[in-house]
Amino acid sequence: MTHTDTHTSNTSPCPPNDQTILDHAQQALDDFVSRIQGVPYEDKGVFFSEMLFVLAAVGPGFDGQVLESGRARGQSTFVLGRIFPDSKIISVEFDRDSPDAPVAEARLKDFAHIELLYGDSRRLLFEKLQPRAVIIIDGPKGFRAIRLALQLLRTGKVKKVFIHDTYKGLPTRRFLERHVPGTLFSDHQPFVQQFKHLDAPCWDGFDTSQPLEWQPACPDLAGDPSYGPTFACLSHDPTISYGLILCRLNLMNFFARAGTSVTKKLRKRGGA
Ligand SMILES: C[S@@+](CC[C@H](N)C(=O)[O-])C[C@H]1O[C@@H](n2cnc3c(N)ncnc32)[C@H](O)[C@@H]1O
């Protein structure tokens, strides 16, 4: 599959910064709260404050296409349905046989503007993509998610891509911070302080006496811990060569793999 940099920009001239997101979130808060009123939280789901981050980063009045990759029990899909009532939403889930699939189908059946698909989003999203689309990736994870995001941005059709599970301390987080200029994160402290109260129903299901995966015992995070799973927001920027960033990612993977195989050979020779 090849996707080229078309450099046909569809973004506003000023991509958002952390302050714009804070302002938009504050403006959208009352409406957001009324839209999620009584919505139960489902296991594996994206947090409510993270969904407010998505809404705020996209900005007011969005009615374009929303594509979701990774639905599971449909928590994020349900909230997307409520907060983007004027958008066509397409949600792709890989695992048709999961016990989560019927849960999501039942939960989402009353949303006329949500289409549920099964298959690999790494193929399906490109087939469905419309100009100005907003993409939410919550599966695949890790560098596969970053590769998918960069390939989508490279088409020039995408307004924004959100990648879930990009909390502090992860190699993927470091990669985004180093190589993708303008990436913003939902664990930005002022945002967390202002909006984490929305997540009370989410925390009920977690055993917070145990360290959570997004709170790694990472010394450099001591004064600035991660808050939750965390969304990264990548806004399309026509001045960025996503192809070049993809090359860096591929090179990095190549050297990581080569390093692993050399280590294995050395271990074998050493008899370990
Ligand atoms: C954490 S769950 C998604 C949770 C959901 N976004 C929510 O908020 O409730 C991740 C899901 O991504 C799905 N997934 C993984 N790789 C995928 C792919 N290539 N295409 C579509 N779905 C994928 C998995 O099967 C899993 O159900």
The ligand as an SDF file (V2000), in Angstrom:
LIG
                    3D

 27 29  0  0  0  0  0  0  0  0999 V2000
   -8.7370   -0.5330   23.6300 C   0  0  0  0  0  0  0  0  0  0  0  0
   -9.8240   -1.2740   22.5380 S   0  0  0  0  0  0  0  0  0  0  0  0
  -10.7880    0.0590   21.9070 C   0  0  0  0  0  0  0  0  0  0  0  0
  -11.6420    0.7070   22.9340 C   0  0  0  0  0  0  0  0  0  0  0  0
  -12.6170    1.7110   22.3800 C   0  0  0  0  0  0  0  0  0  0  0  0
  -11.9670    2.7290   21.5830 N   0  0  0  0  0  0  0  0  0  0  0  0
  -13.3860    2.3610   23.5060 C   0  0  0  0  0  0  0  0  0  0  0  0
  -13.1150    3.5070   23.8650 O   0  0  0  0  0  0  0  0  0  0  0  0
  -14.2580    1.6650   24.0580 O   0  0  0  0  0  0  0  0  0  0  0  0
   -8.7940   -1.6630   21.1330 C   0  0  0  0  0  0  0  0  0  0  0  0
   -9.5440   -2.3720   20.0080 C   0  0  0  0  0  0  0  0  0  0  0  0
   -8.7940   -2.1710   18.8000 O   0  0  0  0  0  0  0  0  0  0  0  0
   -9.0220   -3.2800   17.9780 C   0  0  0  0  0  0  0  0  0  0  0  0
   -7.9950   -3.3010   16.9080 N   0  0  0  0  0  0  0  0  0  0  0  0
   -6.6830   -3.6380   17.0040 C   0  0  0  0  0  0  0  0  0  0  0  0
   -6.0790   -3.5560   15.8060 N   0  0  0  0  0  0  0  0  0  0  0  0
   -7.0300   -3.1490   14.9120 C   0  0  0  0  0  0  0  0  0  0  0  0
   -7.0280   -2.8880   13.5110 C   0  0  0  0  0  0  0  0  0  0  0  0
   -5.9100   -3.0260   12.7660 N   0  0  0  0  0  0  0  0  0  0  0  0
   -8.1820   -2.5040   12.9200 N   0  0  0  0  0  0  0  0  0  0  0  0
   -9.3090   -2.3480   13.6600 C   0  0  0  0  0  0  0  0  0  0  0  0
   -9.3790   -2.5950   15.0020 N   0  0  0  0  0  0  0  0  0  0  0  0
   -8.2540   -2.9840   15.6200 C   0  0  0  0  0  0  0  0  0  0  0  0
   -8.9400   -4.4410   18.9590 C   0  0  0  0  0  0  0  0  0  0  0  0
   -9.5600   -5.6090   18.4430 O   0  0  0  0  0  0  0  0  0  0  0  0
   -9.6630   -3.8630   20.1910 C   0  0  0  0  0  0  0  0  0  0  0  0
  -11.0070   -4.2310   20.2140 O   0  0  0  0  0  0  0  0  0  0  0  0
  1  2  1  0
  2  3  1  0
  2 10  1  0
  3  4  1  0
  4  5  1  0
  5  6  1  0
  5  7  1  0
  7  8  2  0
  7  9  1  0
 10 11  1  0
 11 12  1  0
 11 26  1  0
 12 13  1  0
 13 14  1  0
 13 24  1  0
 14 15  1  0
 14 23  1  0
 15 16  2  0
 16 17  1  0
 17 18  1  0
 17 23  2  0
 18 19  1  0
 18 20  2  0
 20 21  1  0
 21 22  2  0
 22 23  1  0
 24 25  1  0
 24 26  1  0
 26 27  1  0
M  CHG  2   2   1   9  -1
M  END
$$$$
